[in-house]
Structures are given as structure tokens and as C-alpha cells.
Amino acid sequence: MTDTPQRPTIGWAGTGRMGYAMVVRLLRAGHDVTVYNRTRSKCEPLTELGATIVDTAAELADRDIVFTMVSASKDFAEVTLGEQGILRQAAKPRVLVDCSTVSADVSAQVRQEAEQVGTALLVAPVSGNAKVVKAGRLSMVASGPREVFDEAEPLLTAIAASVTYAGQNDVARLVKLAHNIFLGVVTQSMAEITVLAEKGGVSRAAFLDFLNGSVLGSVFTRYKTPAFVNLDFTPTFTPQLLRKDFDLGLAAARDLEVPMPVAALTHHIVQQSVGRGHDDTDFAVLLTETAHAAGLNLVAEDADVTDGLSAAS
């Protein structure tokens, strides 16, 4: 009789909106997950699904595989290389999987120090938000040693519906930055055409219904339709986080000598949105910013529209 392979123990640092939803998927798949979050109360409900909660990142270091999902480069550096950092302890994980969007410089520093202590770094940023995770529609791109990806892949596929291996080192970070620049450009373009149609007398619900049924409709345009139609800007991804990704992505474009005029203009518009105080709302607020520039005062249409995710499991 063949022995069943023992599942790896998992550590997780960072349970914001995204991290929390991703941990839930691992727990529901039957994995042993130990969780650290700077604000402990935000992750304590995970104990109801079987998670173990610890008070410091250092207490994750003896796990086989540790995931990090934090909001900024400095947070990634702190949780891995700080005094209580995962890589500063006597015990070390075999694999560190970072799902954050951070700078190439910080990522390279963590990778170098991880290799020195015998830990492999797999970069695995994602596309989606907490609702997308819950609906089972998350996408993930990973890079690093192929054998490390192969080991971690069952965990990645427990979290995401689509997992792509992009190559070695940090190339997955560039893929994610390119993706999020496109996200911003598409959202701004969607805002502009929606305002154009409404100012000409077409309801947002009618216009977006047509758009979503056309060849230009997408999972994303359907997903953002309720926010655009009913002006529900409950944050899924903030303008401030989008600005950070534009900062990093356009820096990469300069290094690679790639002109990105449309992205640069969108970056300015996102910055303007943040400057006007939209720092803790959904980035779909680009719609109202565009309407304001057009002299149009939007009101919620209170229409029954779908985000296209409700039927997903």
C-alpha cells in the first residue's frame, strides 16, 4: 500500500481583504494554516475554520511553506528581514511565497537573503479581489525555481482558478504590474465612455448592458457594472494602491525604455483622484472624477444589475 504524502504545514503573514479570503480557501481545502496579522483581531475569525493565530511573524518560521500578502515593499521587508522577520529565526521555511506587489529592489534583497539561509522564494502575485477569491475566479502568476513552483502548485491551485508559471526570478512581478496598469487604463476608459453615453441621455445600466453583451464586454466590465450603475464604491482596490502599482510599473517602463503615454496620463488621473481625498474608496471612483470633469452630477440608478460572479462557486 502506498503511503499518502504528508501535506506541508503552512504559515501566512498578512490577512487584509485579499489575504483573509485566500487563507479561507486553503483552510476549506483542508490545509494546516498558521496565521499572523499585524492587527490580530482581523484574523481571529479564521480560527473558526481551523487556523492557528500567532502574535509575531517570527512564529511562522518553522512552517514548511510561508505565504506573505502585504500592502507595501516596506511591509514585505519587515515581515521577512526585520527583527521578528521570518528569515531571521533559527528555524527557516523551505519555501517563501510572496503574493504581494512590491518593488523589484526589495524583492531582490529578500530573494538574496532567503537563498543565503536555504529558503527558496517564489513570487506569486494575483489578479482579483476578495470577492473574486470567494467566487473561485482568482488568477495567479508565479516565478522562481521551477521545482519550487511544482512543489507549491497544489497550494496555489487551492487558492486560484488560474495559475501561470512565467519563468525565473521576479518576472511574475512585471506581469502583475503590466496587468494592473492595464486595469487602471481600462477602468479610466470605461469611465469616460460611460460618462459620454450618460451625458447624451443614455442610462448607465442600459449602456453597460450593451457593452457587456458585445465583443468588448469582459469579466471585468461585468464585475464593475454594479459599482458604476449604483455608485457603490465599497473598496475592493483603492486608488492609493492603484497609484502604487502605476509608480512601480512606470518605473519598470523607464528602465526598459518602453514608452507608455496612455498609462502615464492615467497615472496622472489616478494621482488626481488620490489628491482629491479618494484614498479609502474603490478605484471605480474614477467614474465620478470623470463625470465631475464633464460637469455631470451622477446619482445612483438603483438598478438590478449583476456583477457576473454570483453564479460562480
TORNU-450153 format. One record per residue (C-alpha): residue number from 0; residue in three letters; x, y, z. Coordinates in steps of 0.05 Angstrom, whole numbers. Last residue first. Example, Ala and Ser with C-alpha at 12.3 -4.5 7.8 and 13.67 -1.06 7.14 Angstrom:
@n 1, res Ser, u 273, v -21, w 143;
@n 0, res Ala, u 246, v -90, w 156;
//
This chain:
@n 312, res Ser, u -373, v 573, w -139;
@n 311, res Ala, u -391, v 623, w -192;
@n 310, res Ala, u -464, v 642, w -202;
@n 309, res Ser, u -456, v 709, w -167;
@n 308, res Leu, u -394, v 729, w -205;
@n 307, res Gly, u -424, v 764, w -265;
@n 306, res Asp, u -430, v 830, w -227;
@n 305, res Thr, u -505, v 831, w -238;
@n 304, res Val, u -552, v 891, w -247;
@n 303, res Asp, u -616, v 907, w -211;
@n 302, res Ala, u -618, v 983, w -218;
@n 301, res Asp, u -613, v 1033, w -162;
@n 300, res Glu, u -593, v 1087, w -212;
@n 299, res Ala, u -546, v 1121, w -163;
@n 298, res Val, u -537, v 1195, w -180;
@n 297, res Leu, u -482, v 1227, w -221;
@n 296, res Asn, u -471, v 1302, w -226;
@n 295, res Leu, u -443, v 1317, w -295;
@n 294, res Gly, u -398, v 1377, w -309;
@n 293, res Ala, u -352, v 1335, w -353;
@n 292, res Ala, u -294, v 1339, w -303;
@n 291, res His, u -342, v 1317, w -248;
@n 290, res Ala, u -364, v 1258, w -291;
@n 289, res Thr, u -292, v 1236, w -299;
@n 288, res Glu, u -280, v 1240, w -224;
@n 287, res Thr, u -346, v 1203, w -212;
@n 286, res Leu, u -323, v 1146, w -257;
@n 285, res Leu, u -253, v 1145, w -228;
@n 284, res Val, u -290, v 1126, w -164;
@n 283, res Ala, u -284, v 1055, w -192;
@n 282, res Phe, u -218, v 1056, w -153;
@n 281, res Asp, u -258, v 1035, w -91;
@n 280, res Thr, u -255, v 1080, w -31;
@n 279, res Asp, u -203, v 1094, w 22;
@n 278, res Asp, u -157, v 1144, w -12;
@n 277, res His, u -206, v 1186, w -51;
@n 276, res Gly, u -185, v 1251, w -19;
@n 275, res Arg, u -179, v 1297, w -80;
@n 274, res Gly, u -104, v 1282, w -83;
@n 273, res Val, u -119, v 1208, w -91;
@n 272, res Ser, u -164, v 1222, w -151;
@n 271, res Gln, u -111, v 1268, w -181;
@n 270, res Gln, u -59, v 1214, w -173;
@n 269, res Val, u -106, v 1166, w -211;
@n 268, res Ile, u -113, v 1218, w -266;
@n 267, res His, u -38, v 1228, w -270;
@n 266, res His, u -27, v 1152, w -275;
@n 265, res Thr, u -79, v 1150, w -330;
@n 264, res Leu, u -37, v 1200, w -369;
@n 263, res Ala, u 25, v 1158, w -359;
@n 262, res Ala, u -12, v 1095, w -380;
@n 261, res Val, u -34, v 1127, w -445;
@n 260, res Pro, u 37, v 1152, w -459;
@n 259, res Met, u 73, v 1086, w -444;
@n 258, res Pro, u 141, v 1090, w -478;
@n 257, res Val, u 184, v 1028, w -463;
@n 256, res Glu, u 257, v 1042, w -447;
@n 255, res Leu, u 264, v 981, w -402;
@n 254, res Asp, u 285, v 1021, w -341;
@n 253, res Arg, u 232, v 1074, w -357;
@n 252, res Ala, u 178, v 1020, w -365;
@n 251, res Ala, u 199, v 990, w -298;
@n 250, res Ala, u 190, v 1058, w -265;
@n 249, res Leu, u 122, v 1062, w -300;
@n 248, res Gly, u 102, v 996, w -268;
@n 247, res Leu, u 126, v 1014, w -198;
@n 246, res Asp, u 90, v 1082, w -195;
@n 245, res Phe, u 30, v 1053, w -231;
@n 244, res Asp, u 26, v 998, w -179;
@n 243, res Lys, u 30, v 1049, w -122;
@n 242, res Arg, u -24, v 1091, w -155;
@n 241, res Leu, u -70, v 1030, w -157;
@n 240, res Leu, u -59, v 1020, w -83;
@n 239, res Gln, u -78, v 1093, w -70;
@n 238, res Pro, u -137, v 1089, w -117;
@n 237, res Thr, u -164, v 1032, w -73;
@n 236, res Phe, u -178, v 960, w -91;
@n 235, res Thr, u -242, v 926, w -66;
@n 234, res Pro, u -268, v 987, w -30;
@n 233, res Thr, u -343, v 998, w -23;
@n 232, res Phe, u -354, v 1046, w -81;
@n 231, res Asp, u -427, v 1031, w -93;
@n 230, res Leu, u -446, v 1082, w -146;
@n 229, res Asn, u -507, v 1042, w -169;
@n 228, res Val, u -491, v 1037, w -242;
@n 227, res Phe, u -415, v 1042, w -240;
@n 226, res Ala, u -407, v 998, w -178;
@n 225, res Pro, u -458, v 948, w -205;
@n 224, res Thr, u -421, v 946, w -273;
@n 223, res Lys, u -351, v 934, w -246;
@n 222, res Tyr, u -356, v 858, w -249;
@n 221, res Arg, u -388, v 859, w -318;
@n 220, res Thr, u -332, v 903, w -345;
@n 219, res Phe, u -280, v 857, w -312;
@n 218, res Val, u -308, v 790, w -337;
@n 217, res Ser, u -308, v 822, w -406;
@n 216, res Gly, u -351, v 861, w -455;
@n 215, res Leu, u -315, v 886, w -517;
@n 214, res Val, u -346, v 832, w -562;
@n 213, res Ser, u -414, v 859, w -541;
@n 212, res Gly, u -462, v 836, w -487;
@n 211, res Asn, u -424, v 873, w -432;
@n 210, res Leu, u -425, v 937, w -473;
@n 209, res Phe, u -500, v 935, w -485;
@n 208, res Asp, u -515, v 923, w -412;
@n 207, res Leu, u -464, v 977, w -396;
@n 206, res Phe, u -502, v 1028, w -437;
@n 205, res Ala, u -570, v 1009, w -410;
@n 204, res Ala, u -549, v 1010, w -336;
@n 203, res Arg, u -510, v 1075, w -346;
@n 202, res Ser, u -573, v 1108, w -372;
@n 201, res Val, u -567, v 1140, w -441;
@n 200, res Gly, u -582, v 1215, w -449;
@n 199, res Gly, u -520, v 1242, w -484;
@n 198, res Lys, u -488, v 1258, w -417;
@n 197, res Glu, u -499, v 1185, w -399;
@n 196, res Ala, u -464, v 1159, w -461;
@n 195, res Leu, u -403, v 1203, w -453;
@n 194, res Val, u -400, v 1187, w -378;
@n 193, res Thr, u -399, v 1113, w -394;
@n 192, res Ile, u -346, v 1124, w -448;
@n 191, res Glu, u -301, v 1161, w -400;
@n 190, res Ala, u -309, v 1113, w -341;
@n 189, res Met, u -294, v 1052, w -384;
@n 188, res Ser, u -231, v 1087, w -409;
@n 187, res Gln, u -210, v 1101, w -338;
@n 186, res Thr, u -224, v 1029, w -317;
@n 185, res Val, u -187, v 1001, w -377;
@n 184, res Val, u -126, v 1045, w -363;
@n 183, res Gly, u -125, v 1027, w -290;
@n 182, res Leu, u -131, v 952, w -302;
@n 181, res Phe, u -79, v 956, w -358;
@n 180, res Ile, u -31, v 986, w -308;
@n 179, res Asn, u -51, v 930, w -261;
@n 178, res His, u -35, v 876, w -312;
@n 177, res Ala, u 33, v 906, w -330;
@n 176, res Leu, u 49, v 908, w -256;
@n 175, res Lys, u 28, v 836, w -247;
@n 174, res Val, u 69, v 811, w -306;
@n 173, res Leu, u 129, v 851, w -280;
@n 172, res Arg, u 122, v 818, w -212;
@n 171, res Ala, u 118, v 750, w -245;
@n 170, res Val, u 187, v 763, w -276;
@n 169, res Asp, u 218, v 762, w -207;
@n 168, res Asn, u 266, v 702, w -211;
@n 167, res Gln, u 252, v 650, w -264;
@n 166, res Gly, u 194, v 637, w -311;
@n 165, res Ala, u 121, v 656, w -320;
@n 164, res Tyr, u 85, v 597, w -287;
@n 163, res Thr, u 10, v 611, w -294;
@n 162, res Val, u -43, v 592, w -242;
@n 161, res Ser, u -117, v 600, w -259;
@n 160, res Ala, u -172, v 581, w -210;
@n 159, res Ala, u -133, v 609, w -151;
@n 158, res Ile, u -127, v 589, w -78;
@n 157, res Ala, u -127, v 513, w -80;
@n 156, res Thr, u -88, v 519, w -145;
@n 155, res Leu, u -33, v 556, w -109;
@n 154, res Leu, u -30, v 502, w -55;
@n 153, res Pro, u -24, v 446, w -106;
@n 152, res Glu, u 28, v 488, w -143;
@n 151, res Ala, u 76, v 495, w -85;
@n 150, res Glu, u 121, v 436, w -101;
@n 149, res Asp, u 119, v 448, w -176;
@n 148, res Phe, u 135, v 522, w -165;
@n 147, res Val, u 195, v 502, w -123;
@n 146, res Glu, u 219, v 455, w -178;
@n 145, res Arg, u 212, v 511, w -229;
@n 144, res Pro, u 255, v 559, w -189;
@n 143, res Gly, u 221, v 627, w -187;
@n 142, res Ser, u 160, v 658, w -219;
@n 141, res Ala, u 86, v 656, w -208;
@n 140, res Val, u 23, v 685, w -238;
@n 139, res Met, u -44, v 679, w -203;
@n 138, res Ser, u -117, v 687, w -225;
@n 137, res Leu, u -176, v 687, w -177;
@n 136, res Arg, u -244, v 663, w -201;
@n 135, res Gly, u -266, v 619, w -143;
@n 134, res Ala, u -324, v 665, w -123;
@n 133, res Lys, u -291, v 678, w -55;
@n 132, res Val, u -226, v 699, w -89;
@n 131, res Val, u -264, v 745, w -136;
@n 130, res Lys, u -299, v 776, w -77;
@n 129, res Ala, u -232, v 787, w -42;
@n 128, res Asn, u -201, v 820, w -103;
@n 127, res Gly, u -173, v 797, w -169;
@n 126, res Ser, u -107, v 786, w -203;
@n 125, res Val, u -52, v 753, w -161;
@n 124, res Pro, u 21, v 758, w -146;
@n 123, res Ala, u 63, v 694, w -138;
@n 122, res Val, u 138, v 704, w -127;
@n 121, res Leu, u 170, v 640, w -103;
@n 120, res Leu, u 229, v 650, w -57;
@n 119, res Ala, u 271, v 589, w -37;
@n 118, res Thr, u 297, v 585, w 34;
@n 117, res Gly, u 367, v 559, w 49;
@n 116, res Val, u 393, v 615, w 93;
@n 115, res Gln, u 433, v 650, w 38;
@n 114, res Glu, u 378, v 638, w -12;
@n 113, res Ala, u 329, v 677, w 31;
@n 112, res Glu, u 378, v 735, w 36;
@n 111, res Gln, u 384, v 740, w -39;
@n 110, res Arg, u 309, v 733, w -51;
@n 109, res Val, u 294, v 785, w 2;
@n 108, res Gln, u 342, v 835, w -30;
@n 107, res Ala, u 315, v 820, w -100;
@n 106, res Ser, u 244, v 831, w -76;
@n 105, res Val, u 263, v 897, w -44;
@n 104, res Asp, u 295, v 922, w -108;
@n 103, res Ala, u 240, v 896, w -154;
@n 102, res Ser, u 188, v 936, w -115;
@n 101, res Val, u 128, v 903, w -84;
@n 100, res Thr, u 60, v 874, w -105;
@n 99, res Ser, u 45, v 820, w -53;
@n 98, res Cys, u 35, v 745, w -65;
@n 97, res Asp, u 102, v 725, w -36;
@n 96, res Val, u 114, v 650, w -28;
@n 95, res Leu, u 172, v 632, w 19;
@n 94, res Val, u 194, v 559, w 14;
@n 93, res Arg, u 234, v 513, w 58;
@n 92, res Pro, u 214, v 553, w 119;
@n 91, res Lys, u 270, v 573, w 167;
@n 90, res Ala, u 282, v 555, w 240;
@n 89, res Ala, u 334, v 596, w 278;
@n 88, res Gln, u 297, v 660, w 261;
@n 87, res Arg, u 316, v 719, w 218;
@n 86, res Leu, u 282, v 695, w 154;
@n 85, res Ile, u 211, v 701, w 181;
@n 84, res Gly, u 224, v 771, w 208;
@n 83, res Gln, u 217, v 789, w 281;
@n 82, res Glu, u 278, v 834, w 278;
@n 81, res Gly, u 260, v 853, w 207;
@n 80, res Leu, u 280, v 813, w 145;
@n 79, res Thr, u 217, v 776, w 125;
@n 78, res Val, u 158, v 814, w 157;
@n 77, res Glu, u 196, v 879, w 154;
@n 76, res Ala, u 218, v 874, w 82;
@n 75, res Phe, u 148, v 855, w 59;
@n 74, res Asp, u 119, v 913, w 99;
@n 73, res Lys, u 169, v 962, w 69;
@n 72, res Ser, u 150, v 939, w -1;
@n 71, res Ala, u 76, v 953, w 10;
@n 70, res Ser, u 8, v 920, w 21;
@n 69, res Val, u 24, v 852, w 49;
@n 68, res Met, u 8, v 781, w 28;
@n 67, res Thr, u 63, v 734, w 51;
@n 66, res Phe, u 59, v 658, w 45;
@n 65, res Val, u 102, v 611, w 87;
@n 64, res Ile, u 117, v 539, w 67;
@n 63, res Asp, u 145, v 486, w 114;
@n 62, res Arg, u 126, v 524, w 177;
@n 61, res Asp, u 181, v 535, w 229;
@n 60, res Ala, u 187, v 609, w 212;
@n 59, res Leu, u 114, v 626, w 226;
@n 58, res Glu, u 127, v 646, w 298;
@n 57, res Ala, u 175, v 700, w 275;
@n 56, res Ala, u 116, v 736, w 242;
@n 55, res Thr, u 91, v 752, w 311;
@n 54, res Asp, u 28, v 743, w 352;
@n 53, res Val, u 4, v 675, w 327;
@n 52, res Ile, u -64, v 650, w 303;
@n 51, res Thr, u -78, v 577, w 288;
@n 50, res Ala, u -130, v 567, w 233;
@n 49, res Gly, u -185, v 515, w 239;
@n 48, res Leu, u -244, v 547, w 204;
@n 47, res Glu, u -270, v 581, w 267;
@n 46, res Thr, u -198, v 603, w 280;
@n 45, res Leu, u -204, v 646, w 218;
@n 44, res Pro, u -247, v 695, w 259;
@n 43, res Glu, u -182, v 716, w 294;
@n 42, res Cys, u -152, v 747, w 231;
@n 41, res Lys, u -174, v 819, w 237;
@n 40, res Ser, u -168, v 818, w 313;
@n 39, res Arg, u -93, v 806, w 308;
@n 38, res Thr, u -76, v 873, w 276;
@n 37, res Arg, u -6, v 859, w 249;
@n 36, res Asn, u -30, v 794, w 221;
@n 35, res Tyr, u -1, v 725, w 232;
@n 34, res Val, u -33, v 659, w 211;
@n 33, res Thr, u -18, v 585, w 219;
@n 32, res Val, u -50, v 542, w 166;
@n 31, res Asp, u -59, v 466, w 164;
@n 30, res His, u -94, v 452, w 98;
@n 29, res Gly, u -163, v 421, w 90;
@n 28, res Ala, u -186, v 454, w 25;
@n 27, res Arg, u -231, v 498, w 68;
@n 26, res Leu, u -170, v 523, w 104;
@n 25, res Leu, u -133, v 540, w 40;
@n 24, res Arg, u -194, v 576, w 12;
@n 23, res Val, u -203, v 616, w 77;
@n 22, res Val, u -130, v 636, w 74;
@n 21, res Met, u -142, v 669, w 6;
@n 20, res Ala, u -201, v 708, w 32;
@n 19, res Tyr, u -161, v 735, w 91;
@n 18, res Gly, u -102, v 753, w 47;
@n 17, res Met, u -145, v 794, w 0;
@n 16, res Arg, u -182, v 837, w 49;
@n 15, res Gly, u -122, v 843, w 96;
@n 14, res Thr, u -95, v 779, w 125;
@n 13, res Gly, u -19, v 787, w 123;
@n 12, res Ala, u 31, v 733, w 141;
@n 11, res Trp, u 11, v 661, w 127;
@n 10, res Gly, u 46, v 598, w 150;
@n 9, res Ile, u 33, v 530, w 121;
@n 8, res Thr, u 49, v 459, w 143;
@n 7, res Pro, u 63, v 414, w 84;
@n 6, res Arg, u 15, v 357, w 69;
@n 5, res Gln, u 42, v 288, w 83;
@n 4, res Pro, u 43, v 243, w 21;
@n 3, res Thr, u -6, v 185, w 27;
@n 2, res Asp, u 33, v 120, w 37;
@n 1, res Thr, u 27, v 69, w -19;
@n 0, res Met, u 0, v 0, w 0;
//
